[in-house]
Amino acid sequence: MLPNRAFNLTFLILAINFFVLGLLSTIIGVSIPEIKADFQINNEQAGALFVYWSAGFFIGAFFGGKAFYVLNIKALFIVVSLASITCLSVLYATDNIIVFGIVSFLLSSFLSTLLTAGHAVAARINSRNKAATISILDFTVSMGNLATPLLINFVYRSNVELFDWRSIFALSGILLLISVILVLANRFDSFKLDKEDTFTRGAGYLRVIFTPVFFSFMVACFFMQAVEWGHIVWFVTYASEGLQLTANEAREVFTYFLGGMVIARFLNGVYLARRFKPSLLLITMLVSATVASFIILTVADVMLLSIFNFAFGFGYGAVFPLLLGLSMDVEPRYSALLSGIGLMAGTIGAQIASYLIGFLSENVSINYAYGYVFFSMAALLMSSLLFIGLQIRASRLSADPETRIAKPEAAEG
C-alpha cells in the first residue's frame, strides 16, 4: 500500500487513462451508422475495421505485459500517452478509411500497453484486495463506455455543426494530456518497480500459459471479450436493422447494458468483492448474464430490451476484475503478464466475434449473426467454472514455496 497522497495521485492517473480507453473502445460500435455513411462501407467492412483495433490491442497487451518489468514505468506512461494523442489527432482529421484503420491499430496498441501496465500498478498499490481495486478502475472504463453513446446522441441532437462523432477523439486527447501532466508532477515511487517485479523479469508468457489454471483463465478471457465486443460492436446494428429500432433508440437501449456494467463494477469495487467470496460472486454474475443474453434474443420491445440489457451488463460487468484478481492471487508476481494474457486472449476472441458477426450479418442476417453473443456467453460460463476449480487448487499449492507455479527462473517465451 502507498501513502494516501501517493495512492490518490496514482489512482487518478490510472483512472483517466482507463476512462479514455472506455470512451474509445465503444466509439466504433455505437457509431457504425455514421462510420458507414462517412466512409461508404458495408457491415462486413465495418467488422473488418474493428479487426484493426483488436489487432493493435493484442500487440499492445503482449509488449505491455513485458515492458512493465523491463522499462521505466513513468517514462512508458508519458511516451505512450503522447503517441496516443498524436494518433487521436489523425483520426479526428482523416477522411481516408485506410489511414483510419492503420491509425486505429496504432492507437489501440498504445492504449492496450497503458491498460496492461495500469493493471499491474493497480494490483501493487492495493495488494490487499486486488479485485476491488481493479473493479474500481474498470468502473472508470465503463463510465467511458457509457459516456460515448450519450455524448454522440447529445452532439447530434444539439445540431452544432462543429461537433460530430469524431469529437470523442478530441476529448480523449485532452484527457490524455492532463494525464501526462499529472505523471510528470508525480514525485512518488508509484511507478517504480519493486524487487518482486524485477524478480519476475525472466518470466515469459509461454511458461505461464501452459500452467492449467492460467490456460483456463486465458480461455475464459477469450470468450469474455467475444461477449463484450460482440455486443458492443453489433447490438446497435442488430437493434436498428434486425429489430427496426431507430439508431438513437438502439443507442439508448444499449446504454442500459453499459449502465449495468458501471453499477456492477462500482458495487464490486466498494462492497461486493469485500463482502462475498470472489469465486461465488463470479459464478452468480455469470449465470445471471447468461440468462439475460438469451432473453435479449427473444424480445423486440424497447422496454424489455432495456431491462435485460441492464441485467446483462450488471451480470457481465465485474467478470474481468474478478477473473484477473483471482488469477493474480495465485501468482501476484505475474500481475502484468496475467493482464497481458487476458487482454491478448480477449482480443482474439473480440476479433473473431466482431468479424464473424459482420460476415454473417452481410451474408445471412444480423438476427442470426447476433446469436453468437449468447453462444460466447454460455462458453464463458463453462470455462470460468473450470478456472475457478483450478484456481482453488492452485492457490493452495502456491502457498507452499516448494510448489510455486511457473517459477520465473525457468520461464520461457
N, C-alpha and C positions, 0 to 999 in steps of 0.2 A: 504493500500500500504506500502511496505517495502522501506527502503533507497536503493538507486541504487545498492550499493555493495552487500548488503544482498540479494536483489532481484536477481541479476545476478548469485550469487553463488547457491542460492536455485534453480533457474531455470535450471542451468547447471546440478545439481544433478538429478533433475526430468527428464530432457531431456535424460540423459544417461540411466536411468532406463527404460524410455519409449522406447528408441531406441532398447535396449536389448530385451524387450518384442516383438517388431516388428520383430527382427531377428528370434526369437524362435517360434513365433506364426505361421509363414508360412513354417517352415522347413519340417513339416510332409507332407503338401500338395505338395510342389514342389519337394520333394524327394521321393514320393511314389514309382516310378520305382526302385530306388536304395534300399529303405527300403524293398520292396517286395523281391528283389534279395538277400539282405544280410540276412534277417530273414526267407526267404522261406515262405511267407504268401500271401494270395489272397486279392482281393479288399475288401471283406466283413470284413476280419480280420484287414485290414489296417484302415477301417472305425471304427472298434471297438477300435483300438489303439488310435484314436483321442478322443474317448469317455473318456479314462483315463485322457487325457489332459483337456477335458472340465469339467469333474467331479471335478478335482483339482481346476480349475478356479472358479467353483461355491463355493466350500468350502472357498477358499481364499477371495472371494468377500464378503461372509457372515461375516467371522471373521474380515476382514479388515475394513468393514463398522462400526463395533462395536469397534474394537481395537483403532481406531483413537481417540475416545473420552475417553478411559479409561487407555491407556498406554502412556509411554514416547515415543513420535514420533521419536525422534532421535535414541533412542535405538532400536525401532522397525525396522527402516530402516537398521541399522547396522546388527542386528541379522538375519533378513530375507535375506539380501543380502549375508551374509556369508553362510547361509544354501543353498541358490540358487547355489552358487559357488561349494559347495560340490556335489549337485545333478548333475551339469554340468560335473564334473569330472567323475562321474559314467557313465553317458550317453555316454561320449566320449569313454569309455573303454569297456563297456559291449557288449557281443555278445548273451546275453540271452534275448529273446523277453519279457518274464515275468518281468524280472528285469527292462527292458527298459520301459515297461508300468507302473509299480509301481513308478519308479523314475520320470517319466513324470508327473504322478499325483501329486507327492510331489512338483516338480519344478513349475508346473502351479499354485498350491495353493499359493506358496510363491510369485510368480510374480504378481498374482492377488491381494494379500494383498498390495504389493507395489503400484500397479496401483490405487486401491481404495483410499488408504491414499494419494497418489500423487495427485489425482483429487481434494481432499479436500484442500490440501495445496495450489494447484494452484488457486483454487477459492478464497482463502483468500489473497494470495499475490497480486492479482489484482482484487479486489472486484468490481471495476467499470465496467469491461467488462469480465465477466466470460467466455462467449462463445468464445471470441477472444483468451484468454489465453489458454483455454483447446484445442482450434483448433491448436494453435502453438505446444503444446505438443503432440497432436495426429498426427501432421505433422511429428514429430520425430519417432512415431510408424510406420507411413507409409514409412519413409525413411528406417527403419529397414526391413519392409516388402519388399520393392523394392530391398534392398541390397542382401537379401538372394538368390533369383534365379540368380542374376547377379554373385554373388560370387561363387555359386555352378557351374554354367556354366564355369566361369573362371578357377576354380580348375580343372575341368575335361579336359578342353581344354589345360591347361598348362602341363598336363601329369606328374605332380610332385607326386611321389608315397607317399610322406609324408602327403599329403593333400587329403581329400575326403569330402563328405557332412557333416561329423561329425566335421569338422574344425570350423563350426559355433559355436559349443559348447565351444571350446577353446577361440574363440574371445569374446564370450559373458561373459565368466568367467573373462577375463582380464578387460573388461569394467566395470563389477560389482565391481571388486577390486578397480579400480580407483574411483568409486562412493563412496565406503566405506571410502576411504582415504579423500575424499572431505567432507563427512559428519562429520568425526572426526575433520576436520580442521574448520568446520563451528561453529563460536562462536556467531552467531547472534541468534535472537529469532524466526527464521523462522519455526522451528519445535516445538515450544511451543504452547499449547492451549490457545486461548483467552477465556474470560468469556463467549462469545457467544457459543463456543464449549463445555465448561464444563456444561453450562446450558442445553445442548442437551443430556447429558449422560443418562438421563432417557428415551430417545426416543427409540422406537422399530420399527422393520420392519412391523409388522402386522398393527399397527395403521396407519402408513404412506401408506402402500399398499392399505388399504381399503378406502382411500380417492380417489374419482373418477378420479381426474386429474393424480394422481400418479399411479393409476391402469392402465390407458390408456397409460401412459409413459412406464410402465412395459411391456404391450402387444406389444407396438411399438419396444421396445428393443429386445423382443423375436424374432420377425420377422427380425429385423435388423441384428442380428448375424446369423440367419439362412441363410440370403442372403450372408453375407460376408464369412462365413465359408463354406457354400455350394460351393461357387465359388472358394475360396482359396484352399480348400482341394481337390476339384474334377475337376476343369476346366482343369488342365494339363492332367489328365487321360481322360477326355471327348474329349479333342482335339487330344490326341495321339491315343487312342483306338477307339473312335467314329468317328473322322474326319480324321484319318490316318495321322496326322502330326507326325514328329519325336519328341522325348522327348525334344530336345533342341529348336525346333521350337515352341512347345507348351509353354515352359517356357518363351521364348522371347515374344510371344503374350501376355502371362499372365502379363508380366512386364508393358504392356501398361495400364492394369487395375490399377496396383499399382502406376504407374506414374500419372494417373488421380487422384487417391486418394491423392497423395503427393501434387500435384498442388492445388487441391481443398482446402485441409486443410491449406496450406500456405496462399493462397489468402483470405480464410475466416478469418484467424487469423490477417493478416496485413491490410486487406482492406474491404472485403465484409461484415463481421459482424459489422464493424464500420460504414459502409455507408448505408446498407439496413436493413429493419426491419427483425429480425431473423425468424419470422414465415413465412413471404412471401418468404424469401430466402430458407427456408426448403422445402416449397411446390414446388418451382421451380426446385430445385435439385432432389427431389423425382420423379417428373414427368419425367424429362429427364432420370434418371436412370432406371425407369420402361420401358420406350420405348427402351432404349439401350439393356436391358437384354432380351427383347423379340426378337429383331433383331438378337442377338447373336445365338439364337436357329435356325434361318432360313438361316444362311450363313455358308459356309465352306472355303471361300477364306481367305488366311492368311492376306492379306491387310485389308479386310473388318472386319475380326475378331479383328485385331489390333485397327482399328479405333473405333469400337463400344465397345471394352474392355476399351479403354481410356475414351469414353463417359460415360460408365457405372461407372468406377472408379471416374470420376470427379463429376458425379451426386450424387454418394453414399458417397464420401469421408468425407464431413463435416456434415453428418447426426447426428452422435452421439454427437459431440461437441454442435451442435445446440439444439438437444433434451435435453441434460443434462444441458446446460446453461439455457434454458427456464424453466426447472423444478426447478433449483436452484433459479431462480428469484422469484418463488412462495414462497419458504421457504429456504432462504440462510443458516439457521442454520442446515439444514439437508443435507449438501453437501456430506459428506461421506456416509450417509445412502442411498441417492439417487444414488450415484455412485455404491454402493453395489447392490442395487435393479436392476439397469440397467445391471450390469455385470452378476448377478445371472440369471435374466430372459434371457439375451442373451446367457448365457452358456447353458441353457436348450434348447433354440432354435438351437444353434450350434450343440449340441449333437444329437438332433433328425435329423437335416438336414444331418449331417455327416454320421450317421449310416444308415438312411433311403436310402440315395443316394447309399451308398455302398451295401446295401442289394438288392436294385432294380437293380443296375448295374450287380450284380452277378447272379440274378435270372430272370431278364427281359433283359435290355440292358442299357448301360451307356447313350445312346442318350435319352432314355425315362426318366431315373432317373434324369438326369441333369435338366430337366424341372422344378423340384421342386424349383430351384433358382428363376425362373420367378414368380412362384406361391407365394413364400415368399415375393418377391419384391412388387407385387400387394397388398398383405396383409399389408405390411409395409406402403404403401401409404395410405391405408384406415384408419389404426389405428392411423397414425400420424395426419391425418386431424381431427379425433376425439380428439386427445390430444391437438391440437392447439386450438380448440374451448373451451375445458375445461380449458386450461391454461390461456386464456384471461380472462375468468370469474373468475378463482381462484386468479389471480394476483390482480384483483380489490378488491376481498374480503380480501386478505391477507394484503392489505394496511390499512385496518381497524383493529386496535388492538383488537377490540371486536369480530372479526370473524376470528382470526388466525386459520390456518389449522393445525390439528393434534398436539394440544398442548402437549409439551413433558411431562408435569407432569401427563398427563392422558394416556401416551403411554404404549403399551404392546408389548411383543414379544422380 
